[in-house]
Amino acid sequence: MNSWALAGLTALVGLPLLASVLVPLLARGDRRRAGRLSVGAQWLNLLAAIAVLVIALRTPPATVLAFHTGTLVIALDHLSAVVATLVAAISLVVHVYSRRYMIEEPGYVRFFALLDAMTAVILWLVIAGDLLSLLAAWFLVAVLLYALLGHDTTRAASGRYAFWTWITYRFGDLPLLGAVLLLWHGYGTLNLAEIFSKVQQIPQPQFAGIDVPVLAALLVALAAFARSAQFPLHIWLPYTMDGPTPVSALMHAGIVNAGGFLFNRFAPIFPHAGMVLHLTMAVGLITALLGSALMLTQNDIKKSLGYSTMGQMGFMVMECGLGAFSLAVYHLIAHGLFKATLFLGSGSVIAQARHDDGVPANDIYTFVVERRSRRAARLPWLAAVAITVFVPVLVLTLSHETVAPDVLQRQGAVVLLFFGWVTGAQVFFSTHRLDTASPWRTMGLVVLSFLVVVMGYTVVGHAFDDFLLPDRVLAEAIYAAASIDAVTFDIIAVAVTAMIVATWLMNFTAQETRLQGRRGSGWNRAYRRIHGLVSREFYVPPVCTWCAERVLAASRRTNVWLRWL
Amino acid sequence: MTGSTTLLALTLLWPVFPASMIFNALIEQLRFAPLRAIVTIAWPLAGVLLLPDGGLAETLAALPVTVTAAAMQAAALFTAFFYAWRSLTVNDLSRWARLIGTSALALLWLPWSAGAGHADLAAGAIALGSACAVLHLVALALARRFGSDYLGQGRVGPAHPLLAAMVAVSVLAALCAPPFPGFFSMIFILARVPWWAQAGAAMVWWLWSWSGARVWQRAFYGAPVARTQGRDLGAGTCAVAGVLASIVTLAAYAWSTAWIR
């Protein structure tokens, strides 16, 4: 088993790495050959990833197969097997898509070489079993992402926005570097498995009077925030759309999720760092809210998609803050597949729009016949309210009670159920407002779909939790660390519920109450200012640019003054 | 040599501001690029040869005036930060290599003050200086093909793809990116110093990244260079450079296994 695992892990990194070197050498400028070679290597790589997943499934739970070469360690556990399979699959799809999509772009062979190198580095990051490998791979992801995002060298903007990503990622590398040095000093080893076994010991090593795991957890969280575009380190993400579409797909489906992976990789240190989990929850929540608000106010569809990812990342980080680490991985897989589909499908949408622009052939006919208002049939309001409020609660509670009866003992699970309730209620509310000929039938189908989705999500989610975190003591310790005292929790829950209900009421009566106020009134001016502030992204990009220009101007003056010596 | 003379010589060889200006003036005066490359590597190694047997603390204790090791570390960090910041606005690759080299070599004071051995310091100096030395040679190749204003004319890639790749990789090596030797050297330095010096050195590392990206921006983006002379780098030259880089990288990795427990 061990030799097969070692062979699988070596192939996992070695195949794409070899492809990145051989593709430019063997293709010799022949684009089709470069594409074929690269895609072929990715097929083999996916097979290796599946083989590694099978080996992981066959090993006893909580077992880590580790292989040492000098100071470098590669390790296979359930987390690395699942994420490696996801990465290999998404990379293959992106490769296949790029073969035709990029065919007219300059630098085609270079693009494939970089894509292969990126796949190799991400997979190295996933299977890294020591801190130095993890740090090196984390650094290299930023390097290769810069090269891929700035692939179109004919436009200075492409390089500029690649630079924004690069500099934010490098800034985010600093806390990870700090965490690596701290853990290394504290436990005297770079091997992750050894560190995690020593983390269980008492007393813990200390730094400046604080337990090392607490500080290390804080630094790991900060590194994850930068990579997963958490507020205020989010501004690079919407601007990465200037890169090629396959890179956007790879990034939004995979690379930006690295924050969630990092939390899971360092999971054993988080039971000691409750405050860090609370901070993570707050940052994730703020990011989710701001990302969603920014998404809704953008006129540019690409930026809007970028902010949608930011909101999703906020939600993923929030899940980590609630202690639901494995759920974050489940979320990143679901979001990755969903976003990759959106990005890779964008070309088809454009092609379809070119084929049929959707503009009616005859305006008068359309006005009279097609857009003639139908008689709106809706459910009685009492029934609609009952379904909107109670069906999600019933379905969510019953499904979770069936799968894991003790789920309501965890605060994190309660918060997530609460979010599920809000989302479900929103779905039913939107369904109620639809113009439909048979509202009962439509609502019935939506309720049925909701039931299937929630049941599926619950069963798969719990199975996934058991698979990724087989050490149930650790999983429960993380949930416990993420909890706050019952009174504070209840106060927050009531306040948030009141806020959401108020928002619903406001939304429901928006047209009648004219939320934006009368034109020229004080409220209207304030409303427009707030809208302007959000739609202009809180002025973060121009402020950052202004600060950078001041730093550069001062550097230039100093150089002239010192005659460049 | 007395303690104070040794220390003065060291501030020149492991450049600390303002003595670092002399090192920079010397490199600037050398017109022959290979000589610049040799001096970039040999200069800090000469510093290693001058090192007294005791550590920094013992050397400072022998001085007639009171200078603490922390003060020397702070001065070295300031120099590293100052030159990294100044490298942000340099349009000449050779000059950029000189400023980044000064910034990097100043960091050697940190492990010495933490008691690192002479052999490790020599390895660290070679790891930090070698990329800057290569950059001097790359700058020469660029100047021969595009004239003196080679970083302001447009992107190099279309006319000279191999040379462009060489610029990209050598700048990356100078930024101490993995798996280049500088990466191991930075980890070696950071692993030995107090937390405030770690934070400072990490910020310097970040500034290098900013600076290097500005070099890439000037060399690789925009309209292609209109006027060029000479051919692209030969495949043989690139192969030799690749083999040499791999050997140095493997040596750096082997070195790292000695001090990573």
Interface residues (C-beta under 8 A of the other chain):
Chain A: G70 T71 P106 G107 L132 L135 A136 A137 F139 L140 V143 Y146 A147 G150 T153 T154 R155 A156 S158 G159 R160 F163 W166 I167 R170 F171 D173 L174 L177 G178 L181 W184 H185 G188 T189 L190 F207 A208 V551 L552 S555 R556 T558 N559 L562 W564 L565
Chain B: M21 N24 A25 E28 W85 R86 L88 T89 V90 R95 R155 G157 P158 A168 L172 A177 P178 P179 F183 I187 L190 A191 W195 Q198 A199 A202 M203 W205 W206 S209 W210 A213 R214 W216 Q217 F220 Y221 G222 A223 Y253 S256 T257 I260 R261
